[in-house]
Amino acid sequence: MKLSRRSLVVLAAIVALGLATYGAAQWVESRNNVTLPEGTTIRVSLDHAVSSAKNEPGDAFEATVLEPVIAEGKTVIPAGARAAGVLVDARESGRLKGVARLGLRLTEVEVGGDWYDLETNTLSRVGANHKRNNWTWIGGGAATGALIGGLAGGGKGALIGGPVGAGAGVALAAATGKKDIHLGAERQITFTLIEPVAIKPVKRG
């Protein structure tokens, strides 16, 4: 169907009016937003536990905002707001070697029924190095075995008892050496924005 010149003019006017209306709405929306700058801190409490032994990288976690985040004299993120994040690192501790690792990043927050994407720093924890503890168990086992062997059979007994005791020490270290990282429910964590984010504050009546 071929449109007349007048129809084309009317259609163009309708499209232009629609774009203008949309642009005005976007402008009003942007003026209602408040931008939280880089460096803004968001303190949350974990809704559930996370652990280097049970979680994997990519697992999601949920949290609750503990303190209101205020900017330009307005409460941008109220206390009690829901938040969510992701584990960017999770590594289980070995028994004799291998240090546990756990890394969390906050990725979203809900304000006024809308979810806003966040870019925050990654909070990382590294488990204790159990090498010294393991050597204590292994060395102690060897010394004990050598002592018992020496008492039982002299020098030859000490030579035999030392490796036997060391083996027992290795077994004990393997049984007790895991040092995983566990963050329980209600654990408080503070994240920091590394990119600004614009959020529409909720108007309080």
C-alpha positions, 0 to 999 in steps of 0.5 A: 500500500502506497502512503500519501505524502500527508500520511507520511508526514503524519506518521513521521510526526507520531514517531517523533512525538513518541521518541520525544516522550521516551527521551523526556521520560528517560531524562526524568528517570535519570534526574531521579537517580542518585549515583553512588561513586567509586569507593562507596562501602556496602556492609552486608550480613550473609544469609547463609554459610559459605565454605571453601570445603563445600562451595565452588567458584560460580556459586551464588550467595545472598545477603542483607544490607546492614547499614543505609548507604547515603549520598546527596542527603538521600538514603540510596540503599536502605538497611534491610535491602536484599543483596546477592553475590558470587563466589569467584574463588573456592578451593578446598584445603588439602590434608598435607598440602594445598591452602584453602581459598575463598573469594566473594564479590557483591554483584546485585542489590534490590532497591524499591523492587528493582535490582541494580548491578554492582561492581565491587572489589573481591574479598579474598581469604586464604587459609592457614599454611599447615606445613609447620603443624604437619612437620610438628606431627611428623617430626614428633612421631619420628622422635617418639618412635626412635625413643621407643625403639631405642629403649626396646632394642638399642641403636638398631631399635631406634633406626627402626622405630624412627621411620615407624614413628614418622609414618604414624606422624604422617597419618596423624597429620593427614587426619588433622591437617585440613584448614578450610575457610568457613563463613557462617550465616550472619557473618558481616562483610564490607564490600567497596564499589569499584565502579559508580552505580546510579540507583533510584532511591525509594521515597519515604512517606 
